[in-house]
Amino acid sequence: MKIDIKYTTAISAGLLMSFFIPWIRWSIFKYCGYQLPPIINTLYFTGKLTIGEFQSYSIAIFLYLIPIFCVLSLVRDMTGFRLIPVVTEFVAGLVLTGAFYYYIARYDREFIGHLSIGYYLTVGLSVLGLLVGIVQAKLASRAA
């Protein structure tokens, strides 16, 4: 069993950490990525967050896929077991932060100004990880 540590391993670790850094800075409150699904769920059920007929709370739970895929990716890289594809956590990061931005922007455009460093790190590391993962895959296929 070969340990396969690549640049994507470090980026996955950074993406995992960015999930626990505040994504939203609102007044004196700071909310991390892991706190967002229950907060969105509460806002939805209290009527403070209504986005047409769409149930936004059902999408919010998918935010947890980011750290889950990061942990699986780190396990994959450290043990050599191929549990998930290489760029899964980065695709999840981009898709879910994009969906989060889209639905929050539809609700309140001024709220977007409250996005914090954790959100931007998640987006940036997802883009970087996706690009590095694609380059690594191309280099590996040429070497084979």
DSSP file (Angstrom, degrees, kcal/mol; ACC not computed):
  #  RESIDUE AA STRUCTURE BP1 BP2  ACC     N-H-->O    O-->H-N    N-H-->O    O-->H-N    TCO  KAPPA ALPHA  PHI   PSI    X-CA   Y-CA   Z-CA
    1    1 A M              0   0    0      0, 0.0     2,-0.5     0, 0.0    79,-0.1   0.000 360.0 360.0 360.0 120.1    0.0    0.0    0.0
    2    2 A K        -     0   0    0     78,-0.1     2,-0.5     2,-0.0     0, 0.0  -0.818 360.0-130.9-101.6 131.3    1.6    3.2   -1.2
    3    3 A I        -     0   0    0     -2,-0.5     2,-0.7     1,-0.1    75,-0.2  -0.696  21.1-161.4 -78.7 126.4    0.9    6.6    0.5
    4    4 A D        +     0   0    0     73,-1.9     2,-0.6    -2,-0.5    75,-0.1  -0.721  14.9 173.7-115.4  79.7    0.1    9.0   -2.3
    5    5 A I        +     0   0    0     -2,-0.7     2,-0.2    73,-0.1    -2,-0.0  -0.778  11.4 161.0 -92.4 124.9    0.5   12.5   -1.0
    6    6 A K    >>  -     0   0    0     -2,-0.6     4,-1.1     1,-0.0     3,-0.8  -0.668  57.8 -86.5-128.4-178.3    0.1   15.2   -3.7
    7    7 A Y  H 3> S+     0   0    0      1,-0.2     4,-2.2    -2,-0.2     5,-0.2   0.862 125.4  62.3 -60.2 -35.6   -0.6   18.9   -3.8
    8    8 A T  H 3> S+     0   0    0      1,-0.2     4,-2.5     2,-0.2    -1,-0.2   0.787  95.3  61.1 -63.9 -25.5   -4.3   18.0   -3.8
    9    9 A T  H <> S+     0   0    0     -3,-0.8     4,-2.1     2,-0.2    -1,-0.2   0.946 107.2  43.3 -63.9 -47.8   -3.8   16.5   -0.3
   10   10 A A  H  X S+     0   0    0     -4,-1.1     4,-2.3     1,-0.2    -2,-0.2   0.889 114.3  50.5 -64.8 -39.1   -2.7   19.8    1.1
   11   11 A I  H  X S+     0   0    0     -4,-2.2     4,-2.5     2,-0.2    -1,-0.2   0.889 108.8  52.1 -67.3 -37.8   -5.5   21.6   -0.7
   12   12 A S  H  X S+     0   0    0     -4,-2.5     4,-2.4     2,-0.2    -2,-0.2   0.905 109.4  49.8 -62.7 -41.3   -8.1   19.2    0.6
   13   13 A A  H  X S+     0   0    0     -4,-2.1     4,-2.2     2,-0.2    -2,-0.2   0.911 111.9  48.3 -63.6 -41.7   -6.8   19.8    4.2
   14   14 A G  H  X S+     0   0    0     -4,-2.3     4,-2.4     2,-0.2    -2,-0.2   0.891 110.4  51.3 -64.0 -39.7   -7.0   23.5    3.6
   15   15 A L  H  X S+     0   0    0     -4,-2.5     4,-1.1     2,-0.2    -2,-0.2   0.892 108.9  51.4 -64.1 -40.2  -10.6   23.1    2.2
   16   16 A L  H  X S+     0   0    0     -4,-2.4     4,-0.5     1,-0.2     3,-0.5   0.922 111.8  46.7 -62.6 -43.9  -11.5   21.1    5.3
   17   17 A M  H >< S+     0   0    0     -4,-2.2     3,-1.3     1,-0.2     4,-0.4   0.880 106.3  58.4 -65.9 -37.5  -10.1   23.9    7.6
   18   18 A S  H >< S+     0   0    0     -4,-2.4     3,-0.6     1,-0.3    15,-0.3   0.765  95.6  64.8 -65.7 -22.8  -11.9   26.6    5.6
   19   19 A F  H 3< S+     0   0    0     -4,-1.1    14,-1.6    -3,-0.5    15,-0.8   0.782 105.0  44.9 -67.7 -25.8  -15.2   24.9    6.3
   20   20 A F  T << S+     0   0    0     -3,-1.3    -1,-0.2    -4,-0.5    -2,-0.2   0.414  94.5  90.7-100.8   0.3  -14.7   25.7   10.0
   21   21 A I  S <  S-     0   0    0     -3,-0.6    12,-0.6    -4,-0.4    95,-0.1  -0.726 100.6 -80.2 -88.1 146.3  -13.6   29.3    9.5
   22   22 A P  E     -A   32   0A   0      0, 0.0    96,-2.4     0, 0.0    97,-0.5  -0.199  41.9-175.6 -52.8 128.4  -16.5   31.8    9.6
   23   23 A W  E    S+     0   0A   0      8,-3.1    93,-3.9    95,-0.3     2,-0.4   0.732  73.5  38.9 -90.7 -29.8  -18.3   31.9    6.3
   24   24 A I  E     -AB  31 115A   0      7,-2.0     7,-2.4    91,-0.3     2,-0.6  -0.983  60.1-167.7-129.3 132.6  -20.6   34.7    7.4
   25   25 A R  E     +A   30   0A   0     89,-3.3     2,-0.5    -2,-0.4     5,-0.2  -0.958  20.5 166.9-118.7 108.3  -19.8   37.8    9.5
   26   26 A W  E >   -A   29   0A   0      3,-2.8     3,-2.3    -2,-0.6     2,-0.2  -0.934  60.5 -53.9-132.6 108.3  -23.0   39.5   10.5
   27   27 A S  T 3  S-     0   0    0     -2,-0.5     0, 0.0     1,-0.3     0, 0.0  -0.453 119.8 -24.0  61.0-124.9  -23.0   42.1   13.2
   28   28 A I  T 3  S+     0   0    0     -2,-0.2     2,-0.3    -3,-0.1    -1,-0.3   0.478 122.0  95.1 -93.9  -2.3  -21.3   40.5   16.2
   29   29 A F  E <   -A   26   0A   0     -3,-2.3    -3,-2.8     2,-0.0     2,-0.4  -0.684  52.6-169.2 -93.3 142.0  -22.2   36.9   15.1
   30   30 A K  E     -A   25   0A   0     -2,-0.3     2,-0.4    -5,-0.2    -5,-0.2  -0.999   6.2-163.0-128.6 129.9  -19.9   34.7   13.0
   31   31 A Y  E     -A   24   0A   0     -7,-2.4    -8,-3.1    -2,-0.4    -7,-2.0  -0.947   5.2-149.6-119.1 131.5  -21.1   31.5   11.4
   32   32 A C  E >>  -A   22   0A   0     -2,-0.4     3,-1.0   -10,-0.3     4,-0.8  -0.427  33.8-101.4 -89.1 167.6  -19.0   28.7   10.1
   33   33 A G  G >4 S+     0   0    0    -14,-1.6     3,-0.8   -12,-0.6   -13,-0.2   0.867 121.4  55.2 -57.2 -39.1  -19.9   26.3    7.3
   34   34 A Y  G 34 S+     0   0    0    -15,-0.8    -1,-0.3     1,-0.2   -14,-0.1   0.733 106.4  52.3 -71.1 -19.4  -20.9   23.5    9.6
   35   35 A Q  G <> S+     0   0    0     -3,-1.0     4,-1.5     1,-0.1    -1,-0.2   0.650  91.2  79.9 -86.0 -16.1  -23.4   25.9   11.4
   36   36 A L  H <X S+     0   0    0     -4,-0.8     4,-3.2    -3,-0.8     5,-0.3   0.897  81.7  57.5 -67.0 -45.1  -25.2   27.0    8.2
   37   37 A P  H  > S+     0   0    0      0, 0.0     4,-2.4     0, 0.0    -1,-0.2   0.927 111.2  42.5 -55.6 -47.1  -27.6   24.1    7.5
   38   38 A P  H  > S+     0   0    0      0, 0.0     4,-2.4     0, 0.0    -2,-0.2   0.886 115.7  50.6 -66.0 -33.9  -29.4   24.3   10.9
   39   39 A I  H  X S+     0   0    0     -4,-1.5     4,-2.6     2,-0.2     5,-0.2   0.940 112.7  45.2 -66.0 -45.7  -29.4   28.1   10.6
   40   40 A I  H  X S+     0   0    0     -4,-3.2     4,-2.5     1,-0.2    -1,-0.2   0.896 112.2  53.0 -63.6 -39.8  -30.9   28.0    7.1
   41   41 A N  H  X S+     0   0    0     -4,-2.4     4,-2.3    -5,-0.3    -1,-0.2   0.917 110.5  46.9 -60.2 -45.2  -33.4   25.3    8.3
   42   42 A T  H  X S+     0   0    0     -4,-2.4     4,-1.8     1,-0.2     6,-0.3   0.921 112.5  49.4 -63.7 -45.1  -34.5   27.6   11.2
   43   43 A L  H  <>S+     0   0    0     -4,-2.6     6,-1.7     1,-0.2     5,-1.3   0.891 111.3  50.5 -61.7 -39.1  -34.8   30.6    8.9
   44   44 A Y  H ><5S+     0   0    0     -4,-2.5     3,-0.9     4,-0.2    -2,-0.2   0.938 112.8  44.1 -64.6 -47.1  -36.9   28.6    6.4
   45   45 A F  H 3<5S+     0   0    0     -4,-2.3    -1,-0.2     1,-0.2    -2,-0.2   0.732 110.7  54.4 -75.4 -21.3  -39.3   27.2    9.0
   46   46 A T  T 3<5S-     0   0    0     -4,-1.8    -1,-0.2    -5,-0.2    -2,-0.2   0.519 114.2-116.2 -86.7  -3.8  -39.8   30.6   10.8
   47   47 A G  T < 5S+     0   0    0     -3,-0.9     3,-0.2    -4,-0.5    -3,-0.2   0.486  87.8 113.1  86.2   2.5  -40.7   32.1    7.5
   48   48 A K  S   <S+     0   0    0     -5,-1.3     2,-0.5    -6,-0.3    -4,-0.2   0.679  77.8  46.4 -80.1 -16.3  -37.7   34.5    7.4
   49   49 A L        +     0   0    0     -6,-1.7     2,-0.5    -7,-0.1    -1,-0.2  -0.892  67.5 158.0-128.7 101.2  -36.3   32.7    4.4
   50   50 A T        +     0   0    0     -2,-0.5     2,-0.6    -3,-0.2     3,-0.1  -0.980  13.7 179.9-125.7 120.6  -38.7   32.0    1.6
   51   51 A I  B >   -C   54   0B   0      3,-0.6     3,-1.5    -2,-0.5    56,-0.1  -0.738  57.0 -83.9-120.4  80.2  -37.4   31.3   -1.8
   52   52 A G  T 3  S-     0   0    0     -2,-0.6    -1,-0.3     1,-0.3     0, 0.0  -0.277  91.3 -33.1  58.1-139.5  -40.5   30.7   -3.9
   53   53 A E  T 3  S+     0   0    0     -3,-0.1    -1,-0.3     2,-0.1     2,-0.2   0.503 110.2 111.7 -88.4  -5.9  -41.7   27.1   -3.7
   54   54 A F  B <   -C   51   0B   0     -3,-1.5     2,-1.1     1,-0.1    -3,-0.6  -0.494  67.8-134.8 -76.7 134.9  -38.1   25.8   -3.4
   55   55 A Q    >>  -     0   0    0     -2,-0.2     3,-1.0     1,-0.2     4,-0.6  -0.751  22.1-176.0 -91.7  96.8  -37.2   24.3   -0.1
   56   56 A S  H >> S+     0   0    0     -2,-1.1     4,-1.8     1,-0.3     3,-0.6   0.760  75.3  67.5 -68.3 -25.3  -33.8   25.8    0.6
   57   57 A Y  H 3> S+     0   0    0      1,-0.2     4,-1.1     2,-0.2    -1,-0.3   0.826  93.1  60.1 -65.8 -29.0  -33.2   23.8    3.8
   58   58 A S  H <4 S+     0   0    0     -3,-1.0     4,-0.3     1,-0.2    -1,-0.2   0.826 107.9  44.7 -69.1 -28.9  -33.0   20.6    1.7
   59   59 A I  H X< S+     0   0    0     -3,-0.6     3,-1.5    -4,-0.6     4,-0.4   0.840 102.9  65.8 -79.2 -34.5  -30.0   22.0   -0.2
   60   60 A A  H >< S+     0   0    0     -4,-1.8     3,-1.7     1,-0.3     4,-0.3   0.836  92.0  61.5 -59.4 -34.0  -28.3   23.4    2.9
   61   61 A I  G >< S+     0   0    0     -4,-1.1     3,-1.4     1,-0.3    -1,-0.3   0.783  92.2  67.3 -64.7 -25.3  -27.8   19.9    4.3
   62   62 A F  G X  S+     0   0    0     -3,-1.5     3,-2.0    -4,-0.3     4,-0.4   0.660  78.8  80.2 -70.1 -15.1  -25.6   19.2    1.2
   63   63 A L  G X  S+     0   0    0     -3,-1.7     3,-1.4    -4,-0.4    -1,-0.3   0.817  81.0  67.6 -58.8 -27.9  -23.0   21.7    2.5
   64   64 A Y  G <> S+     0   0    0     -3,-1.4     4,-1.6    -4,-0.3    -1,-0.3   0.654  81.8  76.0 -67.6 -13.6  -21.9   18.8    4.8
   65   65 A L  H <> S+     0   0    0     -3,-2.0     4,-2.9     1,-0.2     5,-0.3   0.813  84.0  66.5 -65.6 -28.4  -20.7   17.0    1.7
   66   66 A I  H <> S+     0   0    0     -3,-1.4     4,-2.0    -4,-0.4    -1,-0.2   0.972 107.7  34.5 -60.4 -57.1  -17.7   19.4    1.6
   67   67 A P  H  > S+     0   0    0      0, 0.0     4,-2.5     0, 0.0    -1,-0.2   0.864 117.0  55.7 -68.6 -31.6  -16.0   18.2    4.8
   68   68 A I  H  X S+     0   0    0     -4,-1.6     4,-2.3     1,-0.2    -2,-0.2   0.950 111.1  43.4 -62.4 -48.0  -17.1   14.6    4.3
   69   69 A F  H  X S+     0   0    0     -4,-2.9     4,-2.4     1,-0.2    20,-0.3   0.854 111.8  55.2 -66.3 -34.1  -15.5   14.4    0.8
   70   70 A C  H  X S+     0   0    0     -4,-2.0     4,-2.5    -5,-0.3    -2,-0.2   0.936 109.6  45.9 -63.0 -45.5  -12.4   16.2    2.2
   71   71 A V  H  X S+     0   0    0     -4,-2.5     4,-2.5     2,-0.2    -2,-0.2   0.923 113.4  49.1 -64.1 -44.0  -12.0   13.5    4.9
   72   72 A L  H  X S+     0   0    0     -4,-2.3     4,-2.4     1,-0.2    11,-0.3   0.885 111.6  50.3 -61.9 -38.2  -12.5   10.7    2.4
   73   73 A S  H  X S+     0   0    0     -4,-2.4     4,-2.6     2,-0.2    -2,-0.2   0.908 110.2  49.0 -66.3 -42.4  -10.0   12.3    0.1
   74   74 A L  H  X S+     0   0    0     -4,-2.5     4,-2.2     2,-0.2    -2,-0.2   0.900 112.1  48.8 -64.3 -40.3   -7.4   12.6    2.9
   75   75 A V  H  X S+     0   0    0     -4,-2.5     4,-2.4     2,-0.2     5,-0.4   0.914 110.9  51.8 -63.4 -42.2   -8.0    9.0    3.9
   76   76 A R  H  X S+     0   0    0     -4,-2.4     4,-2.2     1,-0.2   -72,-0.3   0.929 112.7  44.3 -58.9 -46.8   -7.6    8.0    0.2
   77   77 A D  H  < S+     0   0    0     -4,-2.6   -73,-1.9     1,-0.2    -1,-0.2   0.846 117.6  44.1 -70.4 -33.8   -4.3    9.9   -0.1
   78   78 A M  H  < S+     0   0    0     -4,-2.2    -1,-0.2   -75,-0.2    -2,-0.2   0.798 126.3  28.5 -82.0 -29.3   -2.9    8.6    3.2
   79   79 A T  H  < S-     0   0    0     -4,-2.4    -2,-0.2    -5,-0.2    -3,-0.2   0.690  96.4-125.1-105.7 -22.5   -3.9    5.0    2.8
   80   80 A G     <  +     0   0    0     -4,-2.2     2,-0.3    -5,-0.4    -4,-0.1   0.344  63.0 137.3  90.8  -7.4   -4.0    4.4   -0.9
   81   81 A F        -     0   0    0     -6,-0.4     2,-1.4     1,-0.1    -1,-0.3  -0.575  55.1-134.5 -72.7 132.7   -7.6    3.2   -0.9
   82   82 A R        +     0   0    0     -2,-0.3    -1,-0.1     1,-0.2    -9,-0.1  -0.659  46.0 150.3 -90.7  84.0   -9.5    4.7   -3.8
   83   83 A L        +     0   0    0     -2,-1.4    -1,-0.2   -11,-0.3   -10,-0.1   0.868  67.4   5.0 -83.0 -39.2  -12.7    5.7   -2.0
   84   84 A I  S    S-     0   0    0     -3,-0.3    -1,-0.2   -12,-0.2   -15,-0.0  -0.943  89.1 -84.0-141.7 159.4  -13.7    8.6   -4.1
   85   85 A P    >   -     0   0    0      0, 0.0     3,-1.1     0, 0.0     4,-0.3  -0.225  47.9-107.0 -61.8 160.4  -12.4   10.3   -7.3
   86   86 A V  T 3  S+     0   0    0      1,-0.2     3,-0.3     2,-0.1     4,-0.2   0.849 112.0  36.4 -62.4 -40.4   -9.6   12.8   -6.9
   87   87 A V  T 3> S+     0   0    0      1,-0.2     4,-2.2     2,-0.1     3,-0.3   0.231  80.8 110.5-103.2  15.7  -11.5   16.1   -7.4
   88   88 A T  H <> S+     0   0    0     -3,-1.1     4,-2.6     1,-0.2     5,-0.2   0.897  78.9  48.8 -59.3 -45.3  -14.8   15.3   -5.7
   89   89 A E  H  > S+     0   0    0     -3,-0.3     4,-2.2    -4,-0.3    -1,-0.2   0.831 111.6  50.7 -66.8 -30.4  -14.4   17.6   -2.8
   90   90 A F  H  > S+     0   0    0     -3,-0.3     4,-2.2     2,-0.2    -1,-0.2   0.886 110.8  47.1 -75.4 -38.6  -13.4   20.5   -5.0
   91   91 A V  H  X S+     0   0    0     -4,-2.2     4,-2.9     2,-0.2     5,-0.3   0.924 113.3  49.7 -65.1 -44.2  -16.4   20.0   -7.3
   92   92 A A  H  X S+     0   0    0     -4,-2.6     4,-2.7    -5,-0.2     5,-0.3   0.913 109.8  52.2 -60.2 -42.7  -18.6   19.8   -4.2
   93   93 A G  H  X S+     0   0    0     -4,-2.2     4,-2.0    -5,-0.2     5,-0.3   0.917 113.7  42.5 -59.9 -45.0  -17.1   23.0   -2.9
   94   94 A L  H  X S+     0   0    0     -4,-2.2     4,-2.1     2,-0.2    -2,-0.2   0.941 117.3  45.2 -68.2 -47.8  -17.7   24.9   -6.1
   95   95 A V  H  X S+     0   0    0     -4,-2.9     4,-2.4     1,-0.2    -2,-0.2   0.927 117.3  43.4 -63.4 -45.5  -21.2   23.6   -6.7
   96   96 A L  H  X S+     0   0    0     -4,-2.7     4,-2.5    -5,-0.3    -1,-0.2   0.876 114.8  47.1 -74.9 -36.7  -22.4   24.1   -3.1
   97   97 A T  H  X S+     0   0    0     -4,-2.0     4,-2.5    -5,-0.3    -1,-0.2   0.865 113.6  51.2 -69.8 -33.3  -20.8   27.5   -2.5
   98   98 A G  H  X S+     0   0    0     -4,-2.1     4,-2.6    -5,-0.3    -2,-0.2   0.923 111.9  45.5 -65.2 -44.1  -22.3   28.6   -5.9
   99   99 A A  H  X S+     0   0    0     -4,-2.4     4,-2.5     2,-0.2     5,-0.3   0.910 112.5  51.7 -64.5 -42.1  -25.8   27.3   -4.9
  100  100 A F  H  X S+     0   0    0     -4,-2.5     4,-2.2     1,-0.2     5,-0.3   0.938 112.5  45.4 -58.9 -48.0  -25.4   29.0   -1.5
  101  101 A Y  H  X S+     0   0    0     -4,-2.5     4,-2.8     1,-0.2     5,-0.2   0.923 112.6  51.5 -61.0 -46.3  -24.5   32.3   -3.1
  102  102 A Y  H  X S+     0   0    0     -4,-2.6     4,-1.6     1,-0.2    -2,-0.2   0.925 114.4  40.7 -59.6 -48.2  -27.3   32.0   -5.7
  103  103 A Y  H  X S+     0   0    0     -4,-2.5     4,-1.0     2,-0.2    -1,-0.2   0.850 116.9  47.7 -75.5 -33.4  -30.1   31.3   -3.2
  104  104 A I  H  X S+     0   0    0     -4,-2.2     4,-2.9    -5,-0.3     3,-0.2   0.897 110.4  53.1 -71.3 -38.8  -28.9   33.9   -0.6
  105  105 A A  H  < S+     0   0    0     -4,-2.8    -2,-0.2    -5,-0.3    -1,-0.2   0.851 106.4  53.5 -63.8 -33.8  -28.4   36.5   -3.3
  106  106 A R  H  < S+     0   0    0     -4,-1.6    -1,-0.2    -5,-0.2    -2,-0.2   0.832 113.6  44.1 -67.5 -30.5  -32.0   35.9   -4.4
  107  107 A Y  H  < S-     0   0    0     -4,-1.0     2,-0.3     1,-0.2    -2,-0.2   0.923 135.5  -6.6 -79.7 -48.0  -33.1   36.5   -0.8
  108  108 A D    >X  -     0   0    0     -4,-2.9     3,-0.7     1,-0.1     4,-0.6  -0.819  50.6-164.0-157.3 107.5  -31.1   39.5    0.1
  109  109 A R  G >4 S+     0   0    0     -2,-0.3     3,-0.8     1,-0.2     4,-0.4   0.824  94.3  57.2 -64.9 -31.9  -28.4   41.1   -2.1
  110  110 A E  G >4 S+     0   0    0      1,-0.2     3,-1.1     2,-0.2    -1,-0.2   0.768  94.2  67.8 -70.0 -24.3  -27.0   43.1    0.8
  111  111 A F  G X4 S+     0   0    0     -3,-0.7     3,-2.1     1,-0.3    -1,-0.2   0.796  84.6  70.9 -65.3 -27.5  -26.4   39.9    2.8
  112  112 A I  G X< S+     0   0    0     -3,-0.8     3,-1.7    -4,-0.6    -1,-0.3   0.812  87.2  65.5 -59.9 -30.3  -23.7   38.9    0.3
  113  113 A G  G <  S+     0   0    0     -3,-1.1    -1,-0.3    -4,-0.4    -2,-0.2   0.635  92.7  63.2 -66.1 -13.2  -21.5   41.7    1.8
  114  114 A H  G <  S+     0   0    0     -3,-2.1   -89,-3.3    -4,-0.2    -1,-0.3   0.450  72.2 121.4 -91.5  -2.0  -21.5   39.7    5.0
  115  115 A L  B <   -B   24   0A   0     -3,-1.7   -91,-0.3   -91,-0.2     2,-0.1  -0.402  50.5-154.8 -63.9 140.8  -19.7   36.7    3.4
  116  116 A S    >>  -     0   0    0    -93,-3.9     4,-1.6   -95,-0.1     3,-0.7  -0.395  30.8 -78.7-114.7-174.5  -16.4   36.1    5.3
  117  117 A I  H 3> S+     0   0    0      1,-0.2     4,-2.8     2,-0.2     5,-0.2   0.798 120.3  60.6 -59.6 -35.5  -13.0   34.6    4.7
  118  118 A G  H 3> S+     0   0    0    -96,-2.4     4,-2.1     2,-0.2   -95,-0.3   0.897 105.4  48.4 -62.1 -40.4  -14.1   31.0    5.1
  119  119 A Y  H <> S+     0   0    0     -3,-0.7     4,-2.2   -97,-0.5    -1,-0.2   0.945 114.4  45.0 -63.0 -49.0  -16.5   31.3    2.2
  120  120 A Y  H  X S+     0   0    0     -4,-1.6     4,-2.8     1,-0.2    -2,-0.2   0.864 112.4  51.4 -67.6 -35.8  -13.9   32.9    0.0
  121  121 A L  H  X S+     0   0    0     -4,-2.8     4,-3.0     2,-0.2     5,-0.3   0.895 108.9  52.1 -64.9 -39.7  -11.3   30.3    1.0
  122  122 A T  H  X S+     0   0    0     -4,-2.1     4,-1.7    -5,-0.2    -2,-0.2   0.929 113.5  43.3 -62.4 -45.2  -13.7   27.5    0.2
  123  123 A V  H  X S+     0   0    0     -4,-2.2     4,-2.3     2,-0.2    -2,-0.2   0.951 117.3  45.9 -64.4 -49.4  -14.3   28.9   -3.3
  124  124 A G  H  X S+     0   0    0     -4,-2.8     4,-2.6     1,-0.2    -2,-0.2   0.911 114.5  46.1 -62.9 -44.9  -10.6   29.7   -3.9
  125  125 A L  H  X S+     0   0    0     -4,-3.0     4,-2.8     2,-0.2    -1,-0.2   0.833 110.7  54.5 -68.6 -31.3   -9.3   26.3   -2.7
  126  126 A S  H  X S+     0   0    0     -4,-1.7     4,-2.2    -5,-0.3    -2,-0.2   0.928 111.4  44.1 -66.2 -44.2  -12.0   24.5   -4.6
  127  127 A V  H  X S+     0   0    0     -4,-2.3     4,-2.4     2,-0.2    -2,-0.2   0.946 116.6  46.7 -63.7 -48.0  -10.9   26.2   -7.9
  128  128 A L  H  X S+     0   0    0     -4,-2.6     4,-2.8     1,-0.2     5,-0.2   0.924 113.4  48.4 -61.0 -46.0   -7.2   25.7   -7.1
  129  129 A G  H  X S+     0   0    0     -4,-2.8     4,-2.6     1,-0.2    -1,-0.2   0.880 110.7  51.0 -62.8 -39.3   -7.8   22.0   -6.1
  130  130 A L  H  X S+     0   0    0     -4,-2.2     4,-2.1    -5,-0.2    -1,-0.2   0.931 113.3  44.9 -64.1 -45.8   -9.8   21.3   -9.3
  131  131 A L  H  X S+     0   0    0     -4,-2.4     4,-2.3     2,-0.2    -2,-0.2   0.932 115.9  45.9 -64.2 -46.4   -7.2   22.8  -11.5
  132  132 A V  H  X S+     0   0    0     -4,-2.8     4,-2.9     1,-0.2     5,-0.2   0.898 111.9  52.7 -64.5 -40.5   -4.3   21.1   -9.7
  133  133 A G  H  X S+     0   0    0     -4,-2.6     4,-2.1    -5,-0.2    -1,-0.2   0.893 110.1  47.8 -61.9 -40.8   -6.2   17.8   -9.8
  134  134 A I  H  X S+     0   0    0     -4,-2.1     4,-2.2     2,-0.2    -2,-0.2   0.920 113.1  47.9 -66.6 -43.9   -6.8   18.0  -13.5
  135  135 A V  H  X S+     0   0    0     -4,-2.3     4,-2.5     1,-0.2    -2,-0.2   0.922 112.2  49.6 -62.7 -44.4   -3.1   18.8  -14.2
  136  136 A Q  H  X S+     0   0    0     -4,-2.9     4,-2.4     1,-0.2    -1,-0.2   0.890 110.4  50.6 -62.0 -39.4   -2.0   15.9  -11.9
  137  137 A A  H  X S+     0   0    0     -4,-2.1     4,-2.1     2,-0.2    -1,-0.2   0.901 111.2  48.1 -65.9 -40.5   -4.3   13.5  -13.7
  138  138 A K  H  X S+     0   0    0     -4,-2.2     4,-1.7     2,-0.2    -2,-0.2   0.908 112.7  48.3 -65.8 -41.7   -3.0   14.6  -17.1
  139  139 A L  H  X S+     0   0    0     -4,-2.5     4,-1.9     1,-0.2    -2,-0.2   0.892 111.8  50.0 -65.3 -39.4    0.6   14.3  -16.0
  140  140 A A  H  X S+     0   0    0     -4,-2.4     4,-1.3     1,-0.2    -1,-0.2   0.880 109.6  50.7 -67.1 -37.5   -0.1   10.8  -14.5
  141  141 A S  H  < S+     0   0    0     -4,-2.1    -1,-0.2     1,-0.2    -2,-0.2   0.842 110.8  49.1 -70.6 -31.5   -1.8    9.7  -17.8
  142  142 A R  H  < S+     0   0    0     -4,-1.7    -1,-0.2     1,-0.2    -2,-0.2   0.847 110.4  51.0 -71.8 -34.7    1.2   10.9  -19.8
  143  143 A A  H  <        0   0    0     -4,-1.9    -2,-0.2     1,-0.2    -1,-0.2   0.767 360.0 360.0 -73.3 -25.7    3.7    9.1  -17.5
  144  144 A A     <        0   0    0     -4,-1.3    -1,-0.2    -5,-0.1    -2,-0.2   0.476 360.0 360.0 -79.7 360.0    1.7    5.8  -17.8
